[in-house]
Amino acid sequence: MRVLLCDDEPLLRDTLSDDIEDAGHSVKLAADGVQALERISLGDLDCVVTDLAMPGAGGMEVLAAARQAGLDVVMITGHGSIGTAVEAMRAGAYDFLEKPFPGDALIRVLAHIGEKRLPPPPGTAGAIRGFARVIGGVGEKSRLMLEAARRAAASDASLLIVGESGSGKEVLAKAIHEESARRKRPFVPVSCGAISPQLLDDELFGHEKGAFTDAKTSRIGCFEEAEGGTLLLDDIDDMRPDTQVKLLRVLQEREIRRLGSEKSIRVDIRVVAASKVDLERHVANGRFRTDLLYRLQVLRLEIPPLRERMEDIPDLLRHFLAKHASGRAPSLDPETAAALAAQPWPGNIRQLENAVCRALAMNAGKASLSTADFLPGGTDSARESTPLTLASAVRKAEKNHIEKILALCGGNRSKTARMLGISRKNLWEKMRLLAIEEGE
């Protein structure tokens, strides 16, 4: 790659330029931000490595110019300016390195950028992977979430995904991995809540032979297993304090030690953490380290609960019916689909999938399924006799009003959208969600 290296420290600049050239890249040098801006304007670059704090034009100005030119940017920061580095990541930097750092750390980052910039192999352009596995995305909240996920996939920074249980955090984390430059390397998920605190250290770090009574042989942990790839720490809010300290050291030093060993092992991984609660609350009550949270949420994604993105439910229903049906999937009439979309689903996507599995298991061979098949404990008529939730009442009123205006406009969607004060696309989405057929 063609790399521009910008730093006002001559010794560091010369040392890093030698490392970059030894790795097979070509290097241009800039002694300050002004020189960097001039060099970026000339083009003929792929990547910029720049110090954050410099006289004249600072690293953030260099970052903005480089991103506008379509270049990847690696920020170099001194101790005490991590907060600004985090802002740089959110402004589009690919990664940041805190001084002092070994030269091979920068070379690994450049290698990931180089792989990301390569064109896809012949015949793979239409391959289904990555965000194709994330079902839905029709509503505004889901669309914004996926846009943020795509930006996260283009980065190599630590990422925190926050969402309620069952909302699809691991699915999204795997999709981000598959869209990243690390996609050819392992994706290793670890549930911090499903493993006992006594075993979690061994699961993460591994051990040497004889480290404890039953350690008959050496064993690598998940950090080493994920080498070159992505490690997902699910339910990190359940991680005990002493393991948090060890994780913080890994994020700072990029080194681990197996249990029973005094030898440090370098690791090249991206850490993605997932939490079912707001970790700031855990920080406030002393259950989670502030410095670890800072390191983990360089980038942050929040998955809305299913009740806030009901537009995705019809697509999810079709997906799960096709996935779990043996043979041809049964059909759903519009009333059933609308009734299911109106449910609150406190267990989120996991609960919805379980409801589909139950309906298929209890009604094997049926050509179509009704609301009662998915929601045991009452028939459709019994449910209609119970008071509507506020969400259901709003949906019913919205459907009636749209149908009324649609009829008034003779089924003309463009005219209907204008009268309702919404876009034609928004009208189409609402008609699809509410099972409104044209001409009703």
C-alpha positions in Angstrom: 0.0 0.0 0.0 0.9 3.6 -0.4 1.2 5.0 3.2 1.5 8.6 4.4 3.2 8.8 7.8 2.7 12.0 9.7 4.4 12.7 13.1 6.3 15.6 14.5 8.8 13.4 16.4 11.7 12.7 13.9 13.0 9.6 15.7 9.6 7.9 15.8 8.9 8.9 12.2 12.2 7.4 11.0 11.7 4.2 13.0 8.1 3.6 11.9 8.9 4.4 8.2 11.6 1.7 8.3 9.1 -0.8 9.8 6.5 0.1 7.2 8.9 -0.2 4.3 10.3 -3.5 5.6 6.7 -4.8 5.5 6.5 -4.1 1.8 4.6 -0.8 1.7 5.8 2.5 0.2 6.0 5.5 2.5 5.7 9.2 2.2 6.6 11.4 5.2 5.1 14.5 6.7 6.6 16.4 9.7 3.3 18.1 10.7 -0.4 18.3 9.9 0.1 21.1 7.3 2.5 18.9 5.2 0.1 16.0 5.6 -2.9 18.0 4.2 -0.8 19.1 1.2 0.3 15.6 0.5 -3.2 14.2 0.8 -4.4 16.8 -1.7 -2.0 15.4 -4.3 -3.7 11.9 -4.2 -1.8 8.7 -4.9 -2.3 7.3 -1.4 -4.1 4.4 0.2 -3.6 5.0 3.9 -2.6 7.7 6.4 -0.9 7.1 9.7 -1.0 10.3 11.7 -0.2 11.6 15.2 -3.2 13.1 17.0 -1.5 16.0 18.7 0.7 18.2 16.5 1.5 21.9 16.0 -0.4 23.6 13.3 -3.1 21.3 11.7 -3.9 18.6 14.2 -4.6 14.9 13.6 -8.4 15.5 13.5 -8.0 17.8 10.6 -5.8 15.3 8.8 -8.4 12.6 9.6 -11.2 14.7 8.0 -9.2 15.4 4.9 -8.1 11.8 4.5 -11.6 10.4 5.0 -13.0 12.8 2.4 -10.3 11.5 0.0 -11.5 7.9 0.7 -8.3 6.9 2.6 -8.1 4.7 5.7 -6.6 6.4 8.8 -4.6 5.0 11.7 -4.3 7.5 14.6 -1.3 7.5 17.0 -1.9 9.0 20.4 0.0 9.6 23.5 -1.1 8.7 27.0 -3.9 10.9 28.3 -5.5 11.6 25.0 -7.5 8.4 24.7 -10.8 10.3 24.9 -9.9 12.2 21.8 -8.8 9.0 20.1 -12.2 7.5 20.8 -13.8 10.6 19.1 -11.4 10.0 16.1 -12.7 6.4 15.8 -16.3 7.7 15.7 -15.2 10.2 13.1 -14.0 7.4 10.8 -10.5 6.4 11.8 -9.8 2.7 11.2 -7.8 2.1 14.4 -5.7 3.9 17.0 -2.4 3.0 18.7 -1.3 4.4 22.1 2.4 5.3 22.5 4.6 3.6 23.1 3.7 0.6 20.8 5.9 -2.0 19.0 6.3 -1.5 15.3 4.7 -4.9 14.6 1.4 -3.6 16.1 1.2 -1.0 13.3 2.2 -3.5 10.7 -0.7 -5.8 11.7 -3.2 -2.9 11.4 -1.8 -2.0 8.0 -2.1 -5.7 6.9 -5.8 -5.7 7.9 -6.4 -2.4 6.0 -4.6 -3.9 2.9 -6.8 -7.0 3.0 -9.9 -4.9 3.3 -8.9 -2.8 0.3 -8.4 -5.8 -2.0 -11.2 -6.5 -4.5 -13.3 -9.6 -3.7 -12.1 -12.9 -5.3 -13.7 -13.8 -8.7 -17.1 -15.4 -8.3 -17.7 -14.2 -4.7 -19.3 -10.9 -5.3 -22.8 -12.3 -4.8 -22.0 -14.6 -1.9 -24.5 -14.5 0.9 -22.7 -13.6 4.2 -22.3 -10.8 6.6 -25.3 -8.6 6.9 -27.4 -10.8 4.7 -27.9 -12.9 7.8 -29.5 -10.0 9.7 -33.2 -10.3 8.9 -35.4 -7.2 8.8 -34.1 -3.7 8.5 -37.3 -2.3 7.1 -38.0 0.3 9.9 -36.0 3.4 10.6 -34.4 2.2 13.8 -33.3 -1.1 12.2 -31.9 0.8 9.1 -29.9 3.2 11.3 -28.6 0.2 13.4 -27.4 -1.6 10.2 -25.7 1.6 8.9 -23.8 1.9 12.2 -22.9 -1.8 12.0 -21.5 -1.4 8.5 -19.3 1.5 9.8 -18.2 -0.8 12.7 -17.2 -3.5 10.3 -14.9 -1.2 8.4 -13.0 -0.5 11.7 -10.8 -2.7 13.8 -11.6 -1.0 17.1 -13.1 -2.6 20.1 -16.9 -2.6 19.9 -19.6 -2.8 22.6 -23.1 -4.1 21.5 -25.9 -3.4 23.9 -29.3 -4.9 23.7 -31.9 -6.9 25.6 -31.7 -10.7 25.9 -32.8 -12.4 22.7 -32.4 -9.2 20.6 -29.7 -10.8 18.3 -26.4 -9.5 19.6 -24.4 -12.5 18.6 -25.9 -12.6 15.1 -25.0 -9.0 14.6 -21.5 -9.5 16.0 -20.9 -12.4 13.6 -22.2 -10.4 10.7 -19.8 -7.5 11.5 -17.0 -10.1 11.6 -17.9 -11.5 8.3 -18.0 -8.0 6.7 -14.6 -7.1 8.2 -11.0 -7.5 7.1 -10.8 -10.4 9.6 -13.5 -12.5 8.0 -11.0 -15.2 6.9 -9.9 -15.8 10.5 -12.0 -17.3 13.4 -15.0 -15.8 15.0 -15.0 -17.2 18.6 -18.0 -16.5 20.9 -17.7 -16.9 24.7 -20.6 -16.5 27.0 -19.4 -14.9 30.2 -22.6 -15.7 32.0 -22.9 -19.4 31.0 -19.5 -20.4 32.3 -18.8 -20.5 36.0 -16.5 -17.7 37.3 -13.9 -20.3 38.3 -13.7 -21.7 34.7 -14.0 -18.5 32.7 -10.3 -17.6 33.2 -9.3 -21.0 31.9 -11.7 -20.7 29.0 -10.3 -17.3 28.0 -6.6 -17.7 28.7 -5.9 -21.4 28.6 -3.4 -23.1 30.9 -0.1 -24.9 31.0 0.4 -28.5 32.0 0.4 -28.8 35.8 -1.2 -25.3 36.3 -3.7 -27.0 38.6 -4.5 -30.5 39.8 -6.4 -31.7 36.7 -4.2 -29.9 34.1 -2.8 -33.1 32.5 -1.9 -31.2 29.3 -1.5 -27.7 28.1 -4.6 -26.0 26.6 -5.0 -22.8 24.5 -7.8 -20.4 25.5 -10.2 -18.4 23.4 -7.9 -15.5 23.0 -5.4 -17.7 21.2 -8.1 -19.6 19.3 -9.4 -16.3 17.9 -5.9 -15.2 16.6 -6.3 -12.9 13.7 -10.1 -12.9 14.0 -12.8 -11.7 16.4 -13.5 -12.7 20.0 -17.1 -12.0 21.2 -17.4 -11.7 24.9 -21.2 -12.1 25.3 -22.9 -11.1 28.6 -19.8 -9.3 29.7 -21.9 -7.6 32.4 -21.6 -11.0 34.2 -17.8 -10.9 34.2 -16.3 -10.9 37.7 -14.0 -8.0 38.7 -10.7 -10.0 38.8 -11.2 -11.2 35.2 -12.1 -7.6 34.2 -8.6 -6.6 35.3 -7.0 -9.3 33.2 -9.1 -8.3 30.2 -8.1 -4.7 30.6 -4.5 -5.7 30.4 -5.1 -7.7 27.2 -6.8 -4.7 25.6 -3.9 -2.4 26.6 -0.9 -4.7 25.9 -2.3 -7.1 23.3 -0.7 -9.9 25.4 -2.0 -12.8 27.4 -0.6 -15.3 29.8 -1.9 -18.9 30.1 -2.7 -20.0 33.7 0.4 -21.3 35.3 2.8 -19.6 32.8 5.1 -16.6 33.2 5.5 -16.2 29.5 3.5 -13.6 27.6 2.0 -14.4 24.3 1.1 -11.7 21.7 -2.4 -11.8 20.3 -3.9 -10.1 17.3 -7.6 -10.1 17.8 -10.6 -7.7 17.7 -12.6 -7.8 20.8 -16.4 -7.4 20.6 -18.3 -7.3 23.8 -22.1 -7.7 24.3 -24.1 -6.6 27.2 -27.8 -7.0 28.1 -27.7 -4.1 30.5 -26.4 -0.5 30.4 -22.9 -0.9 31.7 -22.9 2.7 33.0 -25.3 1.5 35.7 -22.8 -1.3 36.7 -20.0 1.3 36.8 -22.1 3.5 39.1 -22.7 0.7 41.6 -19.1 -0.6 41.4 -19.8 -3.8 39.5 -17.9 -2.9 36.4 -14.6 -1.0 35.9 -14.7 2.5 34.3 -11.4 2.1 32.5 -12.5 -1.3 31.0 -15.8 0.2 29.8 -13.9 3.0 28.2 -11.7 0.5 26.3 -14.6 -1.7 25.2 -16.9 1.0 23.8 -14.5 2.8 21.5 -17.4 2.0 19.2 -20.9 1.3 20.5 -24.0 -0.2 18.9 -27.4 -0.5 20.4 -29.9 -3.0 19.2 -33.5 -1.8 19.7 -35.9 -4.3 21.3 -38.3 -6.0 18.9 -41.3 -4.0 20.3 -39.6 -0.9 18.9 -39.1 -2.3 15.4 -42.3 -4.2 14.7 -41.8 -3.5 11.0 -39.2 -6.3 11.0 -41.6 -9.0 12.4 -43.2 -10.1 9.1 -39.8 -10.7 7.6 -38.6 -12.6 10.7 -41.7 -14.7 10.6 -41.2 -15.7 7.0 -37.5 -16.4 7.8 -38.2 -18.6 10.8 -41.0 -20.5 9.1 -38.8 -21.3 6.1 -35.9 -22.2 8.4 -37.7 -24.6 10.8 -40.4 -26.1 8.6 -39.8 -29.6 7.3 -40.8 -29.3 3.7 -42.9 -26.5 2.5 -43.5 -23.8 5.0 -47.1 -23.1 6.0 -48.7 -19.8 5.0 -49.9 -16.9 7.2 -52.9 -14.9 6.4 -52.5 -11.1 6.7 -54.7 -10.9 9.9 -52.4 -13.4 11.6 -49.2 -11.7 10.5 -50.6 -8.3 11.7 -51.7 -9.8 15.1 -48.3 -11.3 15.7 -46.6 -8.0 14.7 -48.8 -6.3 17.4 -47.5 -8.4 20.2 -44.9 -6.9 22.6 -42.5 -10.0 22.5 -40.6 -9.3 25.7 -38.2 -12.1 24.9 -37.4 -10.4 21.5 -36.3 -12.3 18.5 -35.5 -15.4 20.5 -39.1 -15.6 21.8 -40.5 -15.0 18.3 -38.4 -17.9 16.9 -39.5 -20.2 19.8 -43.1 -19.3 19.1 -42.6 -20.3 15.4 -40.9 -23.6 16.4 -43.8 -24.4 18.8 -46.4 -23.6 16.2 -44.8 -25.8 13.6 -44.3 -28.7 16.1 -47.9 -28.6 17.3 -49.4 -28.2 13.9 -47.3 -30.4 11.7 -48.7 -30.7 8.2 -51.1 -27.8 8.4 -51.1 -25.6 5.2 -51.7 -22.4 7.2 -51.3 -21.2 10.8 -53.5 -18.9 12.9 -52.7 -16.5 15.7 -53.7 -19.1 18.3 -51.1 -21.6 17.0 -48.4 -19.1 17.9 -50.0 -17.7 21.1 -51.3 -20.6 23.2 -53.7 -19.8 26.0 -56.5 -18.2 24.1 -58.3 -18.1 20.7 -58.3 -15.2 18.4 -61.8 -14.3 19.5 -60.9 -14.5 23.1 -58.0 -12.2 22.6 -60.1 -9.7 20.8 -62.4 -9.5 23.8 -59.6 -8.5 26.1 -58.6 -4.8 26.3 -56.1 -3.7 23.7 -52.6 -2.6 24.7 -51.8 1.0 23.8 -49.6 -0.2 20.9 -52.4 -2.4 19.6 -54.9 0.4 19.8 -52.6 2.8 18.0 -52.0 0.2 15.3 -55.7 -0.4 14.8 -56.5 3.3 14.6 -53.6 3.9 12.2 -54.8 1.0 9.9 -58.4 2.3 9.9 -57.3 5.8 9.0 -55.0 4.7 6.2 -57.7 2.5 4.7 -60.1 5.4 4.9 -57.8 7.9 3.1 -56.7 5.2 0.6 -60.4 4.6 -0.3 -61.0 8.3 -0.6 -58.1 8.6 -3.0 -59.4 5.7 -5.1 -56.4 3.5 -4.2 -53.8 6.1 -5.5 -50.8 5.6 -3.2 -49.1 8.8 -4.2 -52.1 11.0 -3.5 -52.8 9.0 -0.2 -49.2 9.6 0.9 -49.6 13.4 0.3 -52.8 13.6 2.2 -51.3 11.7 5.1 -48.2 13.9 5.1 -45.7 11.0 4.7 -43.5 9.7 1.9 -44.8 7.1 -0.6 -42.1 4.7 0.7 -43.3 5.2 4.3 -46.9 4.6 3.2 -45.8 1.3 1.5 -44.0 0.2 4.6 -47.1 0.9 6.8 -49.4 -0.9 4.4 -47.1 -3.9 4.4 -46.8 -3.9 8.2 -50.6 -3.4 8.8 -51.6 -5.9 6.0 -53.5 -3.2 4.1 -54.2 -4.3 0.5 -54.5 -1.7 -2.2 -58.1 -1.0 -3.1 -59.5 -1.8 0.4 
